[in-house]
Every structure is written in C-alpha cells, then in structure tokens.
Amino acid sequence: MSEFVNPELVPKVKFYTGEEVPCIGLGTFGSDRVSAEDVAKAVDGAIRSGYRNIDCAACYGNEDLIGDVLKNLLSENVVKRDELFIMTKVWNDMHREVAKALKKSLSDLKLDYVDMYYIHWPFPNYHAPHCDVDSRNPDSKPFSVDEFCDTYEQIAALQKEGLVRNIGISNLTIPKLEAVLPKLSVKPAACELEIHPCFQQNELMQYLIDHDILPVGYMPLGSPRRPERDIVETDINDMAEPVITEIAKNHGVHPALICLKWAQQRGEMAIPFSIHNYVANLKCVTEDPLSDEEMKAIGTMERNNRLVKGQVFLWPGAESWHDLWDEDGVIVQ
C-alpha cells in the first residue's frame, strides 16, 4: 500500500458558510491520455492514501467507474461519506435539464448527494467528445444572463431538496460575474478557474476573494498532459520555467510540488490530476512551505499563458476564442 497522509494534517480552505475542506483535491479529467479505468484506480488509491476531496464531471465519461470505487470504499469502511467532499458538474447540453443531469451523476457516482455541483461552462454550447478545436456547433450562442441564472436556480432548487450541498460556478469572467451575482438567490460557494504560475488570474482571483467565493484552481501544474488538440506552439511549460526549477532544486522536490505549494499558500483550492504522483501532491502541502521570497518570485511569472482557450464553444459570428473571456471588460455578444 502507498504512503498514507493523515487528512487532519492537510490544510483547509473555507467557504463563506464556514465549512472547511482540504485545499488539495484529486482531479479526474484523464483527457485523451488516460482511460476511465485508470482514473478510477487513481481515485481508489488516492482516497486510501488520505485524499478526501475529489473533483468529477459528467463530461469526463468516468463517473460510473468512480462510483464503483466510492461504493466499495464506503462499504469497506475505508472512509465515511461525511468525510468525503465530492464535486461534479452539469455539462453544457443539460443546462435546461439540470435535475435530469444531476440524477444521472448521482446514479453513476452511487451517491445520495454531492457536496458541490458546478455549472461547468457558462454557455449551453455543446461539442462532441474529442472533437477538433476547429469544430463549431452552429447552434452555439453567446452568453445569456437569463439562461445562466435559470440554470443556476435549477441547482438552487436541488440544493433545497438536499441533493446538492453547495453550488459552484466555473469559467466565468468578472463582467459575467458582475452581471449574474446580484440576480442569484444563493451565493455560489466556489468558482473553478484555470490558475498556474504563468496564468495567475490575479484580478479575477481577488474579485472572488472579495466576494467570499472560494477560488478553485484547475490545471495548477500547467497541465502538460492536456489533450494534444489543445496545445499550441506559444504555450508555456510552467514547470520548466527557471524560477520554478530553481526553487524545486532548493527544496529537493519535483517542480510540480512547487506549483502546488504556491497554490495552497495563496489561498486557493487546487485540483491536480495524477494517476501516479497523487500522494506526493497531497503530502507536499503539509510540509516545507515556500518562503515569502519564493512566493514573490513565482508571482513575477505571470505571462497571460491561458491554456484552455475554449474554441469549441464559439458561436457563429464570434471572431476568436478571446471573445469567450471578455478581455475588454464587457461581455462579448
């Protein structure tokens, strides 16, 4: 059996409700490189090693196998249900049928409720699995405040039924947040966004903190194993940058662990994916923190290096993937 990390030693992040959860979760997006079976094995090994926070999504195509793992771990009393924090997401093609989507995820995960239910993307724009980045759905539409709020309120109704404990949002911009937050009946507990040393999203992260919404950073390592179709020549490999490699050398650890220490120390929840190194990813935040000088050095690495560009969600008439991210401070229509 692999090394066990005492969950009590893992630092916590806090929602505005006062609930505390582990600052490191296990991501479960295997992209095109890891099978659903191997992702499920990683979830099993991770929970047995001390993980209590698992980030899932309907569109990852592996919730049924993860559910088998969760059922077995619970039946073996490896962990209790209330010790786990299980997150999942409604996919774009189910924004008008959220209850149906959640019912399917709960059935697949073999759970009675999820601890966090996110709107995965703020658009109802669907694309086929594994499609090329140049693929476009002619039915795609620009962001709609009313449609987004309707999707969100469907989750709020499910929360009242006890099927969802917390509501999350994902991949929003400040202009979109400004438009929707005043209209929501329940404040979101968390927002997932891409964060890594060369794409720090400082303004958006501070906005979330100022509004008591927990930032949850996906791709915290710069996702070197993301799908090949999403990689372009100008992308930067965060873990190969001299600032990271030098700090890693000084601590005697892999550069990935420096990225995770940085994420934890700046106050986010990070959800790295790994099928081999998940124990080290969890253990690293319990020991040997970065110094103030090292944190400042990583802070200088911002390069606006967005890796998830979202081209497949573009609507007819949109000029480029930049339109998804409201870079001029207004919602692009």
Number of C-alpha atoms within 10 A of each C-alpha: 6 9 13 16 20 13 18 10 14 21 17 18 19 19 17 15 10 8 10 12 19 22 24 30 26 25 24 27 22 21 15 13 11 14 14 20 13 16 22 22 15 23 28 18 21 27 24 19 20 21 27 25 24 23 21 24 21 20 16 16 17 22 25 19 20 26 20 15 21 24 16 14 17 12 11 10 10 12 17 12 17 9 12 18 18 22 23 26 26 24 23 20 15 17 25 15 12 24 17 13 18 24 15 15 23 19 15 17 25 18 16 12 23 23 20 23 31 25 28 23 21 25 25 24 23 19 17 10 10 10 11 14 15 9 13 19 15 11 11 17 17 20 18 17 17 12 15 20 18 16 19 26 18 15 27 23 14 19 20 10 11 14 22 22 19 22 25 24 23 20 18 20 20 19 16 21 15 11 15 16 15 10 13 14 11 15 18 23 24 25 22 23 23 21 25 28 28 25 19 24 18 12 10 16 23 13 17 18 16 10 14 17 21 23 26 26 24 22 20 26 26 26 19 14 16 17 13 12 12 14 17 9 5 8 15 19 14 25 23 12 15 11 18 23 18 14 20 19 12 9 15 9 14 16 21 22 22 28 22 26 21 24 26 21 17 11 17 23 29 30 25 25 25 20 19 11 14 23 21 15 24 29 21 20 23 16 10 9 16 17 12 9 9 16 18 12 13 20 15 12 19 14 13 13 21 16 22 16 17 17 19 19 24 26 23 13 9 16 10 12 16 15 20 25 19 17 13 10 11 13 19 16 13
